[in-house]
Amino acid sequence: MAMVGEKAPEWTSTAFYQGKRKAIDHMDYDMLWHVIYWWPFDFAGICNSEVHGFQMLYERFLSINVRLIGVSCDSFFSHEQWFKSQSFNNMTRPTHPIVADNNHSMTKAFGFYNESMGCAYRATVLIAPDREIKSMSVNHLPVARDPRDIWVTAQGFVSGKLCSLPIRQKIAGM
């Protein structure tokens, strides 16, 4: 499963993007830094806090020229209903693309598909403009990740500077 240092797989999918259905693929992100993050299911409890967490950092990611893409194995219609539901009550709905990978092709291409559960692991990749995977993390389903950690990692790679405790302390107020 370790793909760090390798080229990211090619993919094509449908996304929920700014309230509409949109076809996107890896070529839309060629020559751009981008983070792709996966969660198991819409409506699953902690997933909305992760999506919300990434959205809360969206402007910070953009400020370092990193794009965000969310992915789960749910359908476009599931995403649409989820973002309208009470699960997102008083939370910022995502303004970045949320891929509907209900055929599991993108999730499987990255090696993040949990066959026994029929969903994605909680996973994250940071992809450089040349499509090289610079960072990758995978969690089993019940444990969420902190999007701030992904931002710190992205900042380190994009800036080319060391990512150390002092950087983490500087953003403690996020």
C-alpha positions in Angstrom: 0.0 0.0 0.0 2.9 2.4 0.6 2.9 4.7 -2.5 5.1 7.6 -1.2 7.5 8.6 -3.9 5.4 7.0 -6.6 3.2 8.7 -9.2 -0.4 9.0 -8.1 -2.9 6.8 -10.0 -5.0 8.3 -12.7 -8.7 8.7 -11.8 -11.9 10.1 -13.2 -15.0 10.6 -11.1 -18.1 12.6 -10.4 -18.0 15.1 -7.6 -20.4 17.2 -5.5 -19.0 20.6 -6.1 -20.6 23.8 -4.9 -24.0 22.2 -4.9 -23.8 20.7 -8.3 -22.7 17.5 -10.1 -19.3 18.0 -11.8 -17.0 15.6 -13.7 -13.4 15.8 -12.4 -10.2 13.8 -12.9 -6.5 13.8 -12.1 -5.7 16.0 -15.0 -7.6 18.9 -13.4 -4.9 18.8 -10.7 -1.8 18.3 -12.8 0.8 20.9 -12.0 -0.9 21.7 -8.7 -0.3 20.6 -5.2 -3.3 18.8 -3.8 -4.6 16.8 -0.9 -7.1 14.0 -1.4 -8.7 12.8 1.8 -11.1 9.8 2.2 -13.7 8.9 4.9 -15.8 5.7 5.2 -19.4 6.8 4.9 -21.6 9.9 4.8 -23.9 10.1 7.8 -21.4 8.0 9.9 -20.9 10.4 12.8 -17.3 11.6 12.9 -16.9 12.0 9.2 -18.8 15.3 9.1 -16.3 16.7 11.6 -13.4 15.8 9.4 -15.0 17.2 6.3 -15.9 20.3 8.3 -12.3 20.5 9.6 -10.8 20.4 6.1 -13.3 23.1 5.0 -12.4 25.3 8.0 -8.7 25.2 6.7 -9.7 25.5 3.0 -8.4 29.1 2.8 -5.2 28.2 4.5 -4.6 25.4 2.1 -5.3 27.8 -0.8 -2.9 30.3 0.7 -0.1 27.8 0.1 -1.5 26.8 -3.3 -2.8 23.4 -2.2 -6.2 22.2 -3.5 -8.5 19.9 -1.5 -10.5 17.0 -2.7 -12.7 14.9 -0.4 -13.7 11.3 -1.3 -16.0 8.6 0.0 -17.6 5.6 -1.6 -21.0 7.1 -1.4 -23.0 8.4 -4.3 -23.5 12.0 -5.5 -27.0 11.9 -4.2 -25.8 10.7 -0.8 -23.4 13.6 -0.6 -26.1 16.0 -1.7 -28.4 14.8 1.0 -25.7 14.7 3.7 -24.7 18.3 3.2 -28.3 19.4 3.4 -29.0 17.3 6.6 -28.8 18.1 10.3 -25.4 16.4 10.3 -24.1 19.7 8.9 -26.3 21.9 11.0 -24.3 25.0 11.9 -21.2 23.7 10.0 -19.7 25.1 6.9 -20.5 22.9 4.0 -17.6 22.1 1.7 -16.7 24.4 -1.1 -14.1 22.0 -2.5 -15.0 19.0 -4.6 -16.3 15.9 -2.8 -15.9 12.8 -5.0 -18.7 10.3 -5.2 -16.6 7.1 -5.7 -19.6 4.7 -5.5 -17.9 2.4 -8.0 -14.8 2.4 -5.7 -12.4 2.8 -8.6 -10.5 5.8 -7.2 -10.4 4.4 -3.7 -9.1 1.0 -4.9 -6.6 2.7 -7.2 -5.0 4.3 -4.2 -5.3 1.1 -2.1 -7.7 2.6 0.5 -10.7 0.3 0.0 -11.8 -1.9 2.9 -13.3 -4.9 1.3 -14.9 -6.4 4.4 -16.7 -3.1 5.2 -17.3 -2.0 1.6 -16.0 1.5 2.1 -12.8 3.6 2.2 -10.4 3.8 5.1 -9.8 7.2 6.6 -6.8 8.1 4.3 -5.0 11.2 3.1 -2.4 11.8 0.3 -0.5 14.9 -0.5 0.4 15.0 -4.2 3.0 17.3 -5.8 2.5 19.1 -9.1 4.4 16.3 -10.9 1.9 13.8 -9.5 4.4 12.3 -7.0 2.8 11.2 -3.7 4.8 13.1 -1.0 2.8 12.0 2.0 0.3 9.4 2.9 -1.6 8.3 6.0 -4.3 5.7 6.6 -6.4 5.1 9.7 -8.8 2.3 10.5 -12.5 3.4 10.5 -13.2 4.5 14.1 -10.4 7.0 14.5 -10.5 10.4 12.8 -7.6 12.5 11.8 -6.8 16.1 12.5 -6.8 18.2 9.3 -4.4 20.6 11.0 -1.7 17.9 10.8 -2.3 17.5 7.1 -2.0 21.3 6.6 1.3 21.4 8.6 2.7 18.5 6.4 1.5 20.3 3.2 3.1 23.5 4.4 6.4 21.8 5.0 6.5 20.1 1.6 5.3 23.2 -0.4 7.7 25.6 1.4 10.6 23.1 1.3 11.3 24.0 5.0 11.5 21.6 7.9 8.2 20.8 9.6 8.9 20.9 13.3 7.4 21.5 16.6 7.8 25.3 16.4 5.7 25.4 13.2 3.0 23.4 15.0 3.1 25.8 17.9 2.7 28.8 15.6 -0.6 27.3 14.3 -1.9 26.2 17.7 -4.5 28.9 17.5 -6.2 27.4 14.4 
